[in-house]
Amino acid sequence: MPRVLRLALALLFLAACGGSAGEGSDDSGSPLADLALRPDEAPAGMELDEDASGQLTFFRDVLPPQSDIPQVEPVPKSVRRSFLGGYHARYVGDEESEGRSLSSSVLQFTDPANAASFLDYLREVQSQTSTREVGTVEILETPGLGEEGYGWHRAAPGAETSGCSWRRGDLVVTLTLGGSAGEASPEMANDLAGTVDARLS
């Protein structure tokens, strides 16, 4: 049975059994959990925050705050209805790496077309996110990362945030790395994203 079909059936089974818990629940058995960045793949000094990780029941969790993008139109209704579910893994720095953060999310839609539409929307949103406090996001190309993949980078005094978003069939995958300047470069984020993408291809 194809991987995508197995995932879809597993998600439908979880929903039927009442397994649509929100973020922060114990969802290590989620069919999408093993697709996100795993603890042994995280950078040294970063640990999985189990309380902040878990199943996603709403794609809003991977979008910037609405206050940062008031000019952007809502996600098209057809895309909203096609969202099946997702998984979010969040990592935090230990005592020596305090202040660093890392998140890895996998979202599944009913078909590749709606997944592609959501990725297009996500790219538009991220390219328009800009505030006086955090600066402007620079959109970067990431050749070889999934389907329609791209990267982004945002610098602030003494800190930076980088991320990657891409698609594999009906899955939309995101990875975001934050930390002090030099600790969250686009190259670092792209390497981590490549680790995730390798098992999806």
MARLO-809307 format. One record per residue (C-alpha): y, x, z; residue in one letter; residue number from 1. Coordinates in steps of 0.1 Angstrom, whole numbers, plus 2048, in hexadecimal, padded with zeros to 3 digits. Each point is the difference from the previous one (the first is absolute). Example, Ala and Ser with C-alpha at 12.3 -4.5 7.8 and 13.67 -1.06 7.14 Angstrom:
// residues 2
{v 7D3; u 87B; w 84E; r a; k 1}
{v 822; u 80E; w 7F9; r s; k 2}
//
This chain:
// residues 201
{v 800; u 800; w 800; r m; k 1}
{v 822; u 80F; w 7F7; r p; k 2}
{v 815; u 80E; w 81D; r r; k 3}
{v 81D; u 7E8; w 7FA; r v; k 4}
{v 7E9; u 7E2; w 801; r l; k 5}
{v 7EF; u 80B; w 820; r r; k 6}
{v 823; u 804; w 810; r l; k 7}
{v 80B; u 7DE; w 7F5; r a; k 8}
{v 7E1; u 7EF; w 80D; r l; k 9}
{v 802; u 813; w 821; r a; k 10}
{v 824; u 7F5; w 805; r l; k 11}
{v 7F8; u 7DC; w 7F8; r l; k 12}
{v 7E4; u 802; w 81A; r f; k 13}
{v 817; u 80E; w 81A; r l; k 14}
{v 819; u 7E5; w 7FA; r a; k 15}
{v 7E5; u 7E5; w 802; r a; k 16}
{v 7F4; u 80E; w 822; r c; k 17}
{v 824; u 801; w 80E; r g; k 18}
{v 803; u 825; w 7FB; r g; k 19}
{v 825; u 7FF; w 7F6; r s; k 20}
{v 80D; u 812; w 81F; r a; k 21}
{v 823; u 80F; w 7FE; r g; k 22}
{v 80A; u 824; w 800; r e; k 23}
{v 7F5; u 813; w 81F; r g; k 24}
{v 7DE; u 7EF; w 803; r s; k 25}
{v 7DF; u 812; w 800; r d; k 26}
{v 7F8; u 7FE; w 7DB; r d; k 27}
{v 7EE; u 821; w 7FB; r s; k 28}
{v 7E5; u 7EB; w 7EF; r g; k 29}
{v 818; u 7F2; w 7E6; r s; k 30}
{v 7F3; u 806; w 7DC; r p; k 31}
{v 821; u 811; w 7F8; r l; k 32}
{v 801; u 816; w 820; r a; k 33}
{v 7EC; u 81C; w 7F1; r d; k 34}
{v 817; u 802; w 7E1; r l; k 35}
{v 81F; u 809; w 813; r a; k 36}
{v 807; u 823; w 80D; r l; k 37}
{v 7E5; u 809; w 81A; r r; k 38}
{v 806; u 813; w 821; r p; k 39}
{v 7EF; u 81F; w 7F4; r d; k 40}
{v 817; u 801; w 7E1; r e; k 41}
{v 820; u 7FE; w 813; r a; k 42}
{v 816; u 81F; w 805; r p; k 43}
{v 7F9; u 815; w 81F; r a; k 44}
{v 811; u 7F2; w 81E; r g; k 45}
{v 800; u 7DC; w 7F5; r m; k 46}
{v 7EA; u 7E6; w 810; r e; k 47}
{v 7F7; u 7DC; w 7F6; r l; k 48}
{v 814; u 7E6; w 814; r d; k 49}
{v 7E5; u 7E6; w 804; r e; k 50}
{v 818; u 7E7; w 80F; r d; k 51}
{v 816; u 801; w 7E2; r a; k 52}
{v 7E4; u 801; w 7E6; r s; k 53}
{v 7EC; u 7E3; w 7F3; r g; k 54}
{v 7FC; u 7E5; w 7E7; r q; k 55}
{v 81F; u 7F3; w 7ED; r l; k 56}
{v 802; u 7DB; w 7FA; r t; k 57}
{v 823; u 802; w 7EF; r f; k 58}
{v 80C; u 819; w 7E7; r f; k 59}
{v 823; u 7FF; w 80F; r r; k 60}
{v 7F4; u 81B; w 818; r d; k 61}
{v 802; u 81B; w 7E5; r v; k 62}
{v 823; u 7F6; w 7F4; r l; k 63}
{v 821; u 80D; w 80D; r p; k 64}
{v 812; u 7EA; w 819; r p; k 65}
{v 811; u 7E3; w 7EF; r q; k 66}
{v 821; u 80B; w 80E; r s; k 67}
{v 7FE; u 820; w 7EB; r d; k 68}
{v 7FA; u 7EC; w 7DF; r i; k 69}
{v 814; u 7E0; w 803; r p; k 70}
{v 807; u 801; w 7DA; r q; k 71}
{v 7DC; u 800; w 7F5; r v; k 72}
{v 7EF; u 7E0; w 7F6; r e; k 73}
{v 7E1; u 7F4; w 813; r p; k 74}
{v 7DD; u 809; w 7F4; r v; k 75}
{v 7F6; u 7E8; w 7E4; r p; k 76}
{v 7EC; u 7E3; w 80D; r k; k 77}
{v 7E2; u 808; w 7E9; r s; k 78}
{v 7FE; u 823; w 810; r v; k 79}
{v 803; u 7F2; w 823; r r; k 80}
{v 7E3; u 7E8; w 7FA; r r; k 81}
{v 7EA; u 81B; w 7F1; r s; k 82}
{v 802; u 816; w 81F; r f; k 83}
{v 7DD; u 801; w 811; r l; k 84}
{v 806; u 818; w 81D; r g; k 85}
{v 804; u 824; w 809; r g; k 86}
{v 7FC; u 81C; w 819; r y; k 87}
{v 81A; u 817; w 810; r h; k 88}
{v 7F8; u 821; w 812; r a; k 89}
{v 81D; u 80F; w 814; r r; k 90}
{v 800; u 824; w 80D; r y; k 91}
{v 818; u 80F; w 81A; r v; k 92}
{v 806; u 824; w 80A; r g; k 93}
{v 7F1; u 80F; w 81F; r d; k 94}
{v 815; u 812; w 81A; r e; k 95}
{v 806; u 81E; w 7E9; r e; k 96}
{v 807; u 7EA; w 7E1; r s; k 97}
{v 814; u 7E5; w 812; r e; k 98}
{v 817; u 7EE; w 7E8; r g; k 99}
{v 7E9; u 802; w 7E2; r r; k 100}
{v 7F2; u 7DF; w 7F2; r s; k 101}
{v 7E7; u 7F7; w 7E5; r l; k 102}
{v 7F4; u 7DF; w 7F2; r s; k 103}
{v 7E6; u 7F7; w 7E6; r s; k 104}
{v 7FC; u 7DD; w 7F3; r s; k 105}
{v 7E8; u 7EF; w 7E7; r v; k 106}
{v 808; u 7DD; w 7F3; r l; k 107}
{v 7E9; u 7EB; w 7EB; r q; k 108}
{v 80A; u 7E5; w 7E7; r f; k 109}
{v 7EB; u 7E8; w 7EC; r t; k 110}
{v 804; u 814; w 7E0; r d; k 111}
{v 80F; u 820; w 7F1; r p; k 112}
{v 81D; u 7ED; w 7EF; r a; k 113}
{v 80D; u 7F2; w 821; r n; k 114}
{v 7FA; u 822; w 811; r a; k 115}
{v 815; u 810; w 7E5; r a; k 116}
{v 81C; u 7E6; w 804; r s; k 117}
{v 801; u 808; w 826; r f; k 118}
{v 802; u 825; w 7F9; r l; k 119}
{v 81C; u 7FB; w 7E8; r d; k 120}
{v 812; u 7EB; w 81A; r y; k 121}
{v 7F9; u 81B; w 81B; r l; k 122}
{v 80F; u 81B; w 7E9; r r; k 123}
{v 81F; u 7EB; w 7FA; r e; k 124}
{v 805; u 7F9; w 825; r v; k 125}
{v 7FC; u 825; w 80A; r q; k 126}
{v 817; u 80C; w 7E5; r s; k 127}
{v 81C; u 7E9; w 80D; r q; k 128}
{v 7FB; u 808; w 825; r t; k 129}
{v 81F; u 812; w 80B; r s; k 130}
{v 814; u 800; w 820; r t; k 131}
{v 81C; u 816; w 80E; r r; k 132}
{v 7E8; u 80B; w 81C; r e; k 133}
{v 7E1; u 80A; w 7EC; r v; k 134}
{v 80F; u 80A; w 7DE; r g; k 135}
{v 7F3; u 7F7; w 7DD; r t; k 136}
{v 7DC; u 800; w 7F6; r v; k 137}
{v 7F7; u 816; w 7E2; r e; k 138}
{v 7E4; u 7F3; w 7EA; r i; k 139}
{v 7E8; u 81B; w 7F4; r l; k 140}
{v 7E4; u 801; w 7E6; r e; k 141}
{v 7DD; u 808; w 80B; r t; k 142}
{v 7EA; u 808; w 7E2; r p; k 143}
{v 7DC; u 7FA; w 806; r g; k 144}
{v 804; u 7EA; w 81F; r l; k 145}
{v 7ED; u 7DF; w 7F9; r g; k 146}
{v 80E; u 7E7; w 7E8; r e; k 147}
{v 826; u 7FD; w 7FD; r e; k 148}
{v 804; u 817; w 81E; r g; k 149}
{v 822; u 80D; w 80C; r y; k 150}
{v 80E; u 813; w 81D; r g; k 151}
{v 820; u 7FE; w 814; r w; k 152}
{v 815; u 815; w 818; r h; k 153}
{v 81C; u 7FA; w 818; r r; k 154}
{v 813; u 81B; w 813; r a; k 155}
{v 815; u 7FC; w 81F; r a; k 156}
{v 811; u 81A; w 816; r p; k 157}
{v 7E3; u 813; w 80F; r g; k 158}
{v 7E5; u 7E8; w 7F4; r a; k 159}
{v 7EF; u 7F4; w 7E1; r e; k 160}
{v 7E7; u 7E5; w 7F4; r t; k 161}
{v 7EA; u 801; w 7E2; r s; k 162}
{v 7E7; u 7E8; w 7F2; r g; k 163}
{v 7EA; u 7F6; w 7E3; r c; k 164}
{v 7F5; u 7DE; w 7F2; r s; k 165}
{v 7E7; u 7FA; w 7E5; r w; k 166}
{v 7E5; u 7E8; w 7F3; r r; k 167}
{v 7DB; u 801; w 7FA; r r; k 168}
{v 7F4; u 7E0; w 7EF; r g; k 169}
{v 809; u 7E3; w 818; r d; k 170}
{v 809; u 818; w 81C; r l; k 171}
{v 824; u 80B; w 809; r v; k 172}
{v 800; u 820; w 815; r v; k 173}
{v 81D; u 80F; w 814; r t; k 174}
{v 805; u 81F; w 815; r l; k 175}
{v 81F; u 809; w 814; r t; k 176}
{v 806; u 821; w 812; r l; k 177}
{v 81E; u 806; w 817; r g; k 178}
{v 80C; u 81C; w 816; r g; k 179}
{v 81A; u 81C; w 804; r s; k 180}
{v 80E; u 811; w 7E1; r a; k 181}
{v 7E4; u 814; w 7F1; r g; k 182}
{v 7E4; u 7EC; w 810; r e; k 183}
{v 7FF; u 7E3; w 7E8; r a; k 184}
{v 806; u 80D; w 7DD; r s; k 185}
{v 7F6; u 7ED; w 7E1; r p; k 186}
{v 7E6; u 81A; w 7F9; r e; k 187}
{v 7EF; u 7FA; w 822; r m; k 188}
{v 801; u 7DA; w 7FB; r a; k 189}
{v 7F1; u 804; w 7DD; r n; k 190}
{v 7E4; u 816; w 80C; r d; k 191}
{v 7F6; u 7E7; w 81B; r l; k 192}
{v 803; u 7E4; w 7E6; r a; k 193}
{v 7E9; u 813; w 7E9; r g; k 194}
{v 7E6; u 802; w 81B; r t; k 195}
{v 800; u 7DA; w 803; r v; k 196}
{v 801; u 7FB; w 7DA; r d; k 197}
{v 7E2; u 817; w 7FB; r a; k 198}
{v 7E8; u 7E7; w 810; r r; k 199}
{v 80F; u 7E2; w 7ED; r l; k 200}
{v 7FC; u 80E; w 7DD; r s; k 201}
//
